[in-house]
Amino acid sequence: MIGRRAVLMSGAALAGCAGLPLGHSGVARRPFGTLPDGQAVEAFTLSNRSGASCEIITYGASVTSLRMPDRQGRLAEVVLGLDTLEDYRLRNRNFGATVGRYAGRIGEGRFVLDGQEVRLETGGGRHSSHGGPVGFARRNWSARPTGGSAVELTLISADGDQGFPGELTLRLLYRLTSDNRLTLDFTATTTRPTVLNPTHHSYFNLSGEPAALVLDHALQLHADAFTPYDAGKMATGEFRPVAGTPFDFRSPKPIGRDIDLPDEQLRIGAGYDHAFLIRGEAGRLRPAARLSHPASGRALELWTTEPGVQVYTANAVDQPGRGGVAYTPRCGVCLEPQHFQDSPNRPEFPSTVLGPGEVFRSRSEYRFTTFG
């Protein structure tokens, strides 16, 4: 039986964006290197009139740079990134990437769809993760400016790609608005029933100091439950109440307050690496999370149509980053709007099935403001 995956979008996008002189908006385009097979990778910089900017490369449809003002109007990077295309190819932990065909894990690399077993590429591991060894974060997307301050990236994933059925056409529209919102609109169609769960994987650090940790950032989640793991870090299918646990972010609290408590779920994740069930109706744009940094006065609100948000505190990151800065565990936090891990095997979770004739639609907005 084909599950319904077409979701409604709410909210209008404003104008804005590109790498132009301060006071201008638009899109600037430049080469970003060449892949071993000869494909050219391009970078598109979106800027608005206040000077905020966002750079996206076609490799992985990745955000490589996002510059936002602090309370004094000083611009600085608020996402972690790398310096070169080779870094993104060889030393990448999905910095800023578009992850798919399926974000998170699918247990044992298998699921049943319409009575047929589907087996996925696992790269030699036990489970399929983030769409397989050559998922969407490791593909070179096509791109075109769409007018104003936006760029649309497109990827066609063949029938059988990484084991997933159906030829999938996925489009992602990035837009940087005049009021410092980075909006992401996904649309997708398929030729056969398949499963789909794309997400955005930027590591945010609002301090503007790439060597700093995010333990002092305050996080609030509009969520009353999260998805716990079994001992093998696979979702159990449960929505567990956050009340009375270190996962209670219903009121803002520093990320570092409870992260090292002797809690079994924190031990399994080596910190926060869990999905939270967002309040409200999936398919409608609604608030999911708020991240703020008291010293700089920067704040970020995530609004999304997705049912959940994965919070990941960079627990396994330990490598040189942009400009040679050492990226270490908890140097950033990912707020990934998405469905839930292993949903194709978990009838308790919302369906991720997309069928022919349906259109998958998803919107997320990262809204930047200042305070104090």
C-alpha positions in Angstrom: 0.0 0.0 0.0 1.4 3.4 -1.0 1.6 5.9 1.9 0.7 9.5 1.4 3.9 11.7 1.4 2.6 14.9 -0.2 2.7 17.6 2.4 1.3 21.1 2.4 3.6 24.2 2.6 2.7 27.3 4.5 4.2 30.8 4.6 5.5 33.1 1.9 9.2 33.6 1.1 10.5 37.1 0.9 13.1 38.5 -1.6 16.8 38.8 -0.9 20.4 37.2 -1.4 24.1 36.9 -3.2 27.9 37.5 -3.0 27.7 41.1 -4.2 28.9 44.4 -2.5 27.3 45.3 0.8 23.9 46.9 0.1 23.1 44.7 -2.9 21.1 41.5 -3.2 21.3 38.7 -5.8 23.3 35.6 -6.7 27.0 35.4 -7.5 28.4 32.3 -9.2 32.0 30.9 -9.3 33.9 27.6 -9.9 34.6 25.5 -6.8 36.8 22.8 -8.3 36.6 19.7 -10.4 35.7 16.1 -9.3 37.9 13.2 -10.3 35.5 12.2 -13.1 35.8 15.7 -14.6 32.5 17.2 -13.3 32.7 20.9 -12.5 31.5 21.9 -9.0 30.1 25.4 -8.7 29.5 27.8 -5.8 26.5 30.1 -5.6 26.6 33.0 -3.0 23.3 34.5 -2.0 23.4 37.9 -0.4 20.9 40.4 0.9 21.1 44.2 1.4 22.1 44.0 5.0 25.2 42.0 4.1 24.2 38.6 5.3 25.2 35.8 2.8 25.0 32.1 2.2 27.3 30.1 -0.1 26.0 26.8 -1.6 28.1 24.4 -3.6 26.6 21.9 -6.1 28.6 19.0 -4.5 26.1 17.6 -1.9 23.9 20.7 -2.4 25.9 21.9 0.6 25.9 25.2 2.5 29.6 26.0 2.9 29.2 29.4 4.4 26.5 31.4 6.2 27.3 34.8 7.6 24.9 36.5 9.9 25.2 39.7 12.1 25.5 39.8 15.9 23.7 42.4 18.1 26.3 45.0 17.1 25.8 44.3 13.4 29.1 42.4 13.0 29.0 39.6 10.4 30.6 36.2 11.2 30.2 32.6 10.1 27.5 30.7 11.9 28.0 27.3 10.3 31.1 25.1 10.3 32.7 24.5 6.9 35.8 23.3 5.1 38.2 25.0 2.7 38.3 23.0 -0.5 36.4 20.6 -2.6 38.9 17.9 -1.7 38.1 18.5 1.9 34.4 18.1 1.2 35.1 14.9 -0.7 37.6 13.2 1.7 37.1 14.7 5.2 33.5 15.5 5.2 31.1 14.7 8.0 28.1 16.1 6.0 29.1 19.7 6.8 26.1 21.7 5.4 25.1 18.8 3.2 21.7 17.7 1.8 21.4 14.1 3.1 19.3 11.5 1.3 17.7 9.5 -0.2 17.0 8.6 3.5 18.5 10.5 6.4 19.3 8.4 9.4 19.5 4.6 9.5 17.3 1.9 8.0 17.7 -1.3 10.1 19.7 -4.1 8.5 19.6 -2.3 5.2 16.2 -3.7 4.3 12.5 -3.0 4.4 9.3 -4.3 2.8 7.4 -2.2 0.4 4.2 -3.3 -1.3 4.9 -6.9 -0.2 8.4 -6.9 -1.8 11.7 -6.9 0.2 14.0 -4.0 -0.7 17.7 -4.4 0.1 19.9 -1.4 0.3 23.6 -0.7 0.0 25.2 -0.6 3.4 28.9 -0.1 2.5 29.8 -3.2 4.5 28.0 -2.0 7.7 25.1 -3.5 9.4 22.6 -0.8 8.5 21.9 1.6 5.7 22.9 5.1 6.8 22.1 8.5 5.3 21.0 7.0 2.0 24.0 4.6 1.5 27.7 4.9 0.9 27.1 7.2 -2.1 24.1 9.1 -0.9 22.9 12.5 -2.0 25.5 14.3 0.1 28.2 12.8 -2.2 26.6 13.7 -5.5 27.1 16.7 -7.7 23.7 18.4 -8.3 22.8 20.6 -11.2 22.0 24.2 -10.3 20.5 27.4 -11.7 19.6 30.8 -10.2 15.9 31.3 -10.3 15.8 35.1 -10.2 16.0 37.4 -7.3 18.0 35.8 -4.5 17.5 32.1 -4.9 19.2 29.0 -6.4 17.5 25.7 -7.3 19.5 22.5 -7.2 18.3 19.3 -8.9 19.3 15.7 -8.5 18.0 12.7 -10.5 18.5 9.5 -8.6 18.2 6.3 -10.8 15.9 3.4 -10.1 17.9 1.1 -7.9 20.3 3.8 -6.7 21.9 2.5 -3.5 19.1 -0.1 -3.7 16.2 2.3 -3.5 13.4 1.7 -6.0 12.1 4.3 -8.4 13.8 7.0 -10.4 13.5 10.0 -8.1 13.7 13.6 -9.2 14.5 15.9 -6.2 14.6 19.7 -6.3 15.8 21.9 -3.6 15.3 25.7 -3.7 17.5 27.8 -1.3 16.5 31.4 -0.7 18.1 34.0 1.6 15.4 36.6 2.4 15.7 40.3 3.2 15.0 39.6 6.9 17.8 37.0 7.3 15.8 33.8 6.7 17.4 30.9 4.9 14.5 28.9 3.4 14.7 25.4 2.0 11.9 24.0 -0.2 12.1 20.4 -1.3 9.9 18.8 -4.1 10.2 15.3 -5.4 8.6 12.8 -7.7 9.2 9.1 -8.3 8.5 6.6 -11.1 7.9 3.7 -8.6 6.9 3.5 -4.9 9.9 4.4 -2.8 10.8 5.9 0.6 12.2 9.4 1.0 13.5 11.4 3.9 15.9 14.2 2.9 17.3 16.7 5.4 19.7 19.6 5.8 22.9 18.9 7.9 24.5 22.2 8.8 26.5 22.4 12.0 25.5 25.7 13.7 27.8 27.7 16.0 26.3 31.2 16.6 29.3 32.5 18.5 31.1 33.4 15.3 34.2 31.7 16.8 34.8 28.5 15.0 37.1 27.1 17.7 34.4 27.6 20.4 32.1 24.9 21.6 28.3 25.2 21.6 27.8 24.1 25.2 26.8 27.7 26.2 24.2 28.0 23.5 20.6 27.9 24.8 18.3 25.4 23.0 14.6 25.2 23.1 12.6 22.5 21.4 8.9 22.5 20.7 8.7 18.8 21.5 7.3 16.7 24.3 8.8 13.4 23.2 11.9 12.0 21.6 12.8 8.7 19.9 15.2 6.6 22.1 17.7 4.0 20.8 18.4 0.4 21.6 21.9 -0.6 22.5 22.9 -0.7 18.8 21.7 2.9 18.3 18.7 1.9 16.4 15.3 3.6 17.0 13.0 1.4 19.1 9.8 2.8 17.6 8.9 4.5 20.8 8.1 8.2 21.4 9.4 8.7 24.9 8.3 11.7 27.0 11.1 14.2 27.6 9.8 15.1 31.1 12.2 14.2 33.8 15.0 13.4 31.4 18.1 15.3 30.0 16.1 15.5 26.8 13.7 18.1 28.2 14.3 21.3 26.2 10.7 22.5 26.4 12.1 25.6 28.2 15.4 27.1 27.0 18.5 25.6 28.6 22.3 25.5 27.8 23.2 22.5 25.6 25.9 21.7 28.1 23.8 21.6 31.2 22.8 17.9 31.0 24.9 16.5 28.2 27.3 14.7 30.4 24.8 13.2 32.9 25.0 9.4 33.5 22.0 8.7 31.2 21.9 5.6 29.0 20.5 7.4 26.0 23.3 10.1 26.2 25.8 7.3 26.5 24.5 5.5 23.4 24.6 8.8 21.4 27.9 10.1 23.0 25.8 13.2 23.6 22.6 14.4 21.9 22.0 12.6 18.6 18.2 12.0 18.8 15.0 12.9 17.0 12.3 14.9 18.7 8.6 14.8 17.8 7.6 18.4 17.0 4.2 19.6 18.3 1.5 20.4 15.8 0.4 19.0 12.5 3.1 17.7 10.2 2.8 19.3 6.8 2.1 22.8 8.3 4.9 25.3 8.8 5.4 25.6 12.6 8.2 26.3 15.1 10.5 23.4 15.9 13.5 24.8 17.7 15.2 28.0 18.9 19.0 28.3 19.4 20.6 31.4 21.0 24.0 32.6 22.0 23.9 35.1 24.9 27.4 36.6 24.3 26.8 37.5 20.6 23.1 38.1 20.8 22.5 35.9 17.7 19.4 33.7 17.7 18.1 31.1 15.2 14.6 29.7 15.0 13.8 26.6 12.9 10.4 26.4 11.4 9.4 23.3 9.4 6.7 21.2 7.9 8.5 18.0 8.9 7.3 15.9 11.8 10.6 15.8 13.7 14.0 17.4 14.2 17.2 15.5 14.8 19.5 17.3 17.3 23.2 16.3 16.9 25.9 17.9 19.0 28.9 16.9 16.7 29.8 14.1 19.1 32.1 12.3 16.6 33.6 15.4 14.9 37.4 15.6 15.4 39.3 17.1 12.5 40.8 20.3 10.9 38.1 22.6 9.7 37.9 25.9 7.8 41.1 27.9 8.1 42.8 25.0 9.9 40.7 25.5 13.0 40.4 22.3 15.1 36.8 21.0 15.0 36.2 18.9 18.1 33.2 17.2 19.7 30.4 19.7 20.5 31.9 22.4 18.2 28.5 22.7 16.5 24.9 21.6 16.7 22.8 20.2 13.8 19.1 20.9 13.8 17.9 18.5 11.0 14.2 18.7 10.1 13.1 15.2 9.0 11.0 12.1 9.5 12.3 9.4 11.9 15.0 6.8 11.7 13.9 3.3 10.4 10.4 4.5 9.6 10.1 2.0 6.7 10.3 -0.8 9.3 8.3 1.1 12.0 4.6 1.4 11.5 4.4 3.4 14.7 6.2 6.3 12.9 4.7 8.5 10.1 5.1 7.0 6.7 7.9 8.0 4.4 6.5 6.3 1.3 6.2 8.3 -1.9 4.3 6.9 -4.8 4.1 7.7 -8.5 1.7 10.6 -9.2 2.4 12.1 -5.7 4.6 15.1 -5.1 6.7 15.3 -2.0 6.9 18.8 -0.6 8.7 20.0 2.4 9.7 23.5 3.7 12.1 24.5 6.4 13.2 28.0 7.5 16.2 29.0 9.5 15.2 32.4 10.8 18.1 34.5 12.2 17.5 37.4 14.6 19.4 39.3 17.3 18.5 40.1 21.0 19.9 41.9 24.0 
